[in-house]
Amino acid sequence: MGRHQTNDEHREPIVERRALGSKLRMAANEEYFLNQTANSSSPVALVTGSTSGIGAAIARRLSNEGYAVVLHSRSSAEKGHALAAELGNAIYIQADLADDADRIRLVREAVSRWERLDVLVNNAGISRVIPHTDLLAASPAIWHELHEVNVVAPFRLVAEAETALRAAASRGRSGCVVNVSSHAGVRPKGASIPYAASKAALNHVTRLLALSLAPDIRVNAVAPGLVDTPLTADWTAAQQLWRDRSPMRRPASPADIAQIVMMLIASDYLTGEIVVSDGGLSLT
């Protein structure tokens, strides 16, 4: 019995030391992760409307390129938190971009998380489907609603983020804004006249801001045509149009648009550009 008791006495301290060592390593790893997250040297991007579709594809692409990402949506908080967990170096903030107080809060919370903001992608937008010939259906309320979210909100976010984006230039690269517009803002098409007009206005705001904020901040836009998302899955006429007439014979995927957004972010020179991304449909 004495021998067995002696072995147990030796074994218990060894087990305890191993357990303590494991706990210390876990604590050290946790502290390291928290410090890296709180004081990240990674560039930081805020992507509005980023819990699904084009916005989620942009967020994933930025994350893959080493960015810390601030996700946003108006209502789909569960998806936002799930995507933030998937990406790892990301947070989610819920905000209504029709409300100016929420716009201000979104930018301030985004900047405060990592004490920097290098990229703003204004992806969030709304649309209303109204035949272009039904002028009375395009009520003043619809005009105001679309203009507020599709034009005023991106402008206000840039205005609130300007100081943080200018600070990016002091770190060696200019701050960057990418507005997600639409080919409906370039040619007389789109879900409705108020929608097309709001995207045309966003394109012009893009150019005006590019001129006003250079060289510290570059501002560009991508103008997609039809993009394959759950929202457009039953747009059979549009789907057929892209298959029949566009040189690429298909709509864009969200990843296609994310690639173009990343190209604009990666450039150190492009500014004031509206990159039409419709698979060549506008050529026909």
Rosetta blueprint (number, residue, H / E / L):
1 M L
2 G H
3 R H
4 H H
5 Q H
6 T H
7 N H
8 D H
9 E H
10 H H
11 R H
12 E H
13 P H
14 I H
15 V H
16 E H
17 R H
18 R H
19 A H
20 L H
21 G H
22 S H
23 K H
24 L H
25 R H
26 M H
27 A H
28 A H
29 N H
30 E H
31 E H
32 Y H
33 F H
34 L H
35 N H
36 Q H
37 T H
38 A H
39 N L
40 S L
41 S L
42 S L
43 P L
44 V E
45 A E
46 L E
47 V E
48 T L
49 G L
50 S L
51 T L
52 S L
53 G H
54 I H
55 G H
56 A H
57 A H
58 I H
59 A H
60 R H
61 R H
62 L H
63 S H
64 N H
65 E L
66 G L
67 Y L
68 A E
69 V E
70 V E
71 L E
72 H E
73 S E
74 R L
75 S L
76 S L
77 A H
78 E H
79 K H
80 G H
81 H H
82 A H
83 L H
84 A H
85 A H
86 E H
87 L H
88 G L
89 N L
90 A E
91 I E
92 Y E
93 I E
94 Q E
95 A L
96 D L
97 L L
98 A L
99 D L
100 D H
101 A H
102 D H
103 R H
104 I H
105 R H
106 L H
107 V H
108 R H
109 E H
110 A H
111 V H
112 S H
113 R H
114 W H
115 E L
116 R L
117 L L
118 D L
119 V E
120 L E
121 V E
122 N E
123 N L
124 A L
125 G L
126 I L
127 S L
128 R L
129 V L
130 I L
131 P L
132 H L
133 T L
134 D L
135 L H
136 L H
137 A H
138 A L
139 S L
140 P H
141 A H
142 I H
143 W H
144 H H
145 E H
146 L H
147 H H
148 E H
149 V H
150 N H
151 V H
152 V H
153 A H
154 P H
155 F H
156 R H
157 L H
158 V H
159 A H
160 E H
161 A H
162 E H
163 T H
164 A H
165 L H
166 R H
167 A H
168 A H
169 A H
170 S L
171 R L
172 G L
173 R L
174 S L
175 G E
176 C E
177 V E
178 V E
179 N E
180 V E
181 S L
182 S L
183 H H
184 A H
185 G H
186 V L
187 R L
188 P L
189 K L
190 G L
191 A L
192 S L
193 I H
194 P H
195 Y H
196 A H
197 A H
198 S H
199 K H
200 A H
201 A H
202 L H
203 N H
204 H H
205 V H
206 T H
207 R H
208 L H
209 L H
210 A H
211 L H
212 S H
213 L H
214 A L
215 P L
216 D L
217 I E
218 R E
219 V E
220 N E
221 A E
222 V E
223 A E
224 P E
225 G L
226 L L
227 V E
228 D L
229 T L
230 P H
231 L H
232 T H
233 A L
234 D L
235 W L
236 T H
237 A H
238 A H
239 Q H
240 Q H
241 L H
242 W H
243 R H
244 D H
245 R H
246 S L
247 P L
248 M L
249 R L
250 R L
251 P L
252 A E
253 S L
254 P H
255 A H
256 D H
257 I H
258 A H
259 Q H
260 I H
261 V H
262 M H
263 M H
264 L H
265 I H
266 A H
267 S L
268 D L
269 Y L
270 L L
271 T L
272 G L
273 E L
274 I E
275 V E
276 V E
277 S E
278 D L
279 G L
280 G L
281 L H
282 S H
283 L H
284 T L
